Amino acid sequence: MESRIYLASRSPRRRELLNQIGVRFDLLLFRAGARSDAQIDETPLPGESADDYVVRVARAKASHGASLLLVRHLPQRPVLSADTTLDLDGEIIGKPEDEAHAREILRRLSGATHRVLTAVAVADGGQLLHDVSISEVRFRVLDDAEIRRYVSSGEPMDKAGAYGIQGRAAMFVAEIRGSHSGIVGLPLCETTQLLRRFNYSL
């Protein structure tokens, strides 16, 4: 019988990355908006570092996903989740609240180096494991006109740090050190190693 997992994420980028390496999966979606699951609180805790934040959220998603399999009477398989955030000078930078916030974030990233952290977690049979990919990204200096054009494209609105390196924002990136797939939202090296620990054959 073929190996198969659940992906607990709405991100189309994570679906594309799993497809890229041939992982077979079904989506396991949580409730969103005002009815969102209380177990998944993505609000940073007071004094919480970006490193601790991404691990906490990714593990909470995987753990909650595994509990939903029982509630929804679904076949037991590994549940994979991930969370991505930016660390700019010690501050957690998540998804922009609106276009003005997106422009503000991009102005702060202009000409600076920031860290991109993606934690990936897998839960199955009472076991919950995780790993973290940390990369550094340096932006060239951006002018206000190109920031406005980029934000008006809509691309930054659902992305941590208000940009997608796999899209138009690639033209902003002067240098990266680390995992390109981790910056996109799912580090494939770490993901592969985690799945192998749950006997998923790749």
C-alpha positions as CSV (number, residue, x, y, z in Angstrom):
1,M,0.0,0.0,0.0
2,E,1.4,3.5,-0.9
3,S,2.5,5.9,1.8
4,R,0.2,8.9,2.3
5,I,0.1,11.7,4.8
6,Y,-2.2,14.6,5.7
7,L,-1.1,18.2,5.1
8,A,-2.5,20.6,7.7
9,S,-2.1,23.8,5.7
10,R,-4.0,26.1,3.4
11,S,-0.8,27.2,1.7
12,P,-0.7,26.5,-2.1
13,R,3.1,26.9,-1.9
14,R,3.4,24.0,0.6
15,R,1.2,21.8,-1.7
16,E,3.4,22.6,-4.7
17,L,6.6,21.8,-2.7
18,L,5.2,18.4,-1.5
19,N,4.2,17.6,-5.1
20,Q,7.7,18.6,-6.2
21,I,9.3,15.8,-4.2
22,G,6.5,13.3,-4.9
23,V,4.9,13.2,-1.4
24,R,1.3,11.9,-1.6
25,F,-1.1,13.8,0.7
26,D,-4.6,14.8,1.5
27,L,-5.5,18.2,2.8
28,L,-6.6,18.5,6.4
29,L,-8.2,21.9,6.8
30,F,-8.9,23.7,10.1
31,R,-11.7,26.2,10.5
32,A,-10.8,29.7,9.5
33,G,-11.9,33.3,10.4
34,A,-14.1,34.0,13.3
35,R,-14.7,30.2,13.9
36,S,-11.0,29.4,13.8
37,D,-9.9,26.6,16.1
38,A,-8.9,27.9,19.5
39,Q,-6.0,25.4,19.7
40,I,-4.1,27.2,17.0
41,D,-3.3,30.6,18.4
42,E,-0.8,32.4,16.1
43,T,-0.5,35.4,18.4
44,P,3.1,35.8,19.6
45,L,3.4,35.4,23.4
46,P,4.9,38.3,25.4
47,G,8.7,38.1,25.0
48,E,8.5,35.1,22.7
49,S,11.4,34.7,20.3
50,A,10.8,34.0,16.6
51,D,12.6,30.6,17.1
52,D,10.3,29.6,19.9
53,Y,7.2,31.0,18.1
54,V,7.5,29.0,14.9
55,V,8.1,25.8,16.7
56,R,5.1,26.3,19.1
57,V,2.7,27.1,16.2
58,A,3.9,24.3,13.9
59,R,3.7,21.7,16.7
60,A,0.2,23.0,17.7
61,K,-1.0,22.6,14.1
62,A,0.3,19.1,13.8
63,S,-1.0,18.0,17.2
64,H,-4.4,19.6,16.6
65,G,-4.5,18.0,13.1
66,A,-3.8,14.5,14.6
67,S,-6.7,15.0,17.1
68,L,-9.1,15.9,14.3
69,L,-8.5,12.6,12.6
70,L,-10.2,10.9,15.6
71,V,-13.0,13.5,15.7
72,R,-13.7,13.2,12.0
73,H,-13.2,9.4,11.9
74,L,-10.5,9.6,9.3
75,P,-7.8,7.0,8.6
76,Q,-4.7,7.3,10.8
77,R,-1.8,8.7,8.9
78,P,1.0,11.2,9.7
79,V,-0.1,14.8,9.9
80,L,2.4,17.4,8.6
81,S,2.2,21.1,9.4
82,A,4.5,24.1,9.1
83,D,4.8,27.7,10.1
84,T,6.9,30.5,8.7
85,T,7.9,33.8,10.2
86,L,10.5,36.5,9.8
87,D,12.8,37.8,12.4
88,L,13.9,41.4,11.8
89,D,16.3,42.7,14.5
90,G,14.7,40.4,17.1
91,E,11.1,41.3,16.1
92,I,8.6,38.7,14.8
93,I,7.2,39.8,11.4
94,G,4.1,37.9,10.3
95,K,1.6,38.4,7.6
96,P,0.5,42.0,6.8
97,E,-2.8,43.2,8.2
98,D,-3.6,45.4,5.2
99,E,-1.8,47.1,2.3
100,A,-0.5,50.0,4.4
101,H,1.1,47.4,6.8
102,A,2.6,45.5,3.9
103,R,4.2,48.7,2.6
104,E,5.6,49.5,6.1
105,I,7.1,46.0,6.4
106,L,8.7,46.2,2.9
107,R,10.2,49.6,3.7
108,R,11.8,48.0,6.9
109,L,13.2,45.1,4.9
110,S,14.6,47.4,2.2
111,G,18.4,47.3,2.2
112,A,18.5,45.0,5.3
113,T,19.1,41.4,6.2
114,H,16.4,39.4,8.0
115,R,16.0,35.8,9.1
116,V,13.3,33.5,7.7
117,L,12.3,30.7,10.0
118,T,10.1,27.7,9.0
119,A,9.3,25.0,11.5
120,V,7.9,21.8,10.2
121,A,6.2,19.3,12.5
122,V,4.8,15.8,12.0
123,A,2.4,14.0,14.4
124,D,1.3,10.4,14.3
125,G,0.4,7.7,16.8
126,G,1.1,9.9,19.8
127,Q,4.5,11.0,18.5
128,L,5.2,14.6,17.6
129,L,8.5,15.6,16.0
130,H,9.7,18.9,14.5
131,D,12.6,20.5,12.8
132,V,13.5,24.1,12.0
133,S,15.0,25.7,8.9
134,I,16.6,29.1,9.4
135,S,17.8,31.2,6.4
136,E,19.1,34.7,5.9
137,V,17.8,37.0,3.2
138,R,19.2,40.3,2.2
139,F,17.1,42.8,0.2
140,R,18.5,45.4,-2.0
141,V,17.3,49.0,-1.4
142,L,13.7,49.4,-2.6
143,D,12.1,52.6,-3.7
144,D,8.6,53.6,-2.7
145,A,7.2,53.3,-6.2
146,E,8.2,49.7,-6.6
147,I,7.0,48.9,-3.1
148,R,3.6,50.4,-4.0
149,R,3.5,48.4,-7.3
150,Y,4.3,45.2,-5.6
151,V,1.7,45.6,-2.8
152,S,-1.0,46.6,-5.3
153,S,-0.3,43.2,-7.1
154,G,-1.8,41.5,-4.0
155,E,1.0,39.0,-3.8
156,P,2.3,40.0,-0.3
157,M,-1.0,39.9,1.5
158,D,-1.0,36.3,2.7
159,K,2.7,35.9,3.2
160,A,4.9,36.2,6.3
161,G,7.1,39.3,5.8
162,A,4.8,40.6,3.0
163,Y,6.7,39.0,0.2
164,G,7.0,35.7,-1.7
165,I,10.5,34.8,-2.9
166,Q,9.0,32.4,-5.5
167,G,7.0,35.3,-7.1
168,R,7.7,38.9,-8.1
169,A,9.6,39.6,-4.9
170,A,12.5,37.6,-6.2
171,M,13.7,40.8,-7.9
172,F,14.2,42.3,-4.4
173,V,16.5,39.6,-3.1
174,A,20.2,40.4,-3.4
175,E,21.4,37.3,-1.4
176,I,20.1,34.3,0.4
177,R,21.9,31.9,2.8
178,G,20.0,28.8,3.7
179,S,17.1,26.9,2.2
180,H,15.2,28.4,-0.7
181,S,12.2,26.0,-0.1
182,G,12.3,26.9,3.6
183,I,12.0,30.6,2.7
184,V,9.0,29.7,0.4
185,G,7.4,27.9,3.3
186,L,8.4,24.2,3.6
187,P,12.0,23.2,3.9
188,L,12.2,20.0,1.8
189,C,15.4,18.6,3.3
190,E,14.1,18.8,6.8
191,T,10.6,17.6,5.7
192,T,12.1,14.6,4.0
193,Q,14.1,13.6,7.1
194,L,11.1,14.0,9.4
195,L,8.9,11.9,7.2
196,R,11.5,9.1,7.1
197,R,11.4,9.0,10.9
198,F,7.7,8.1,10.5
199,N,8.6,5.4,7.9
200,Y,7.3,7.3,5.0
201,S,9.1,6.0,1.9
202,L,10.4,8.6,-0.5
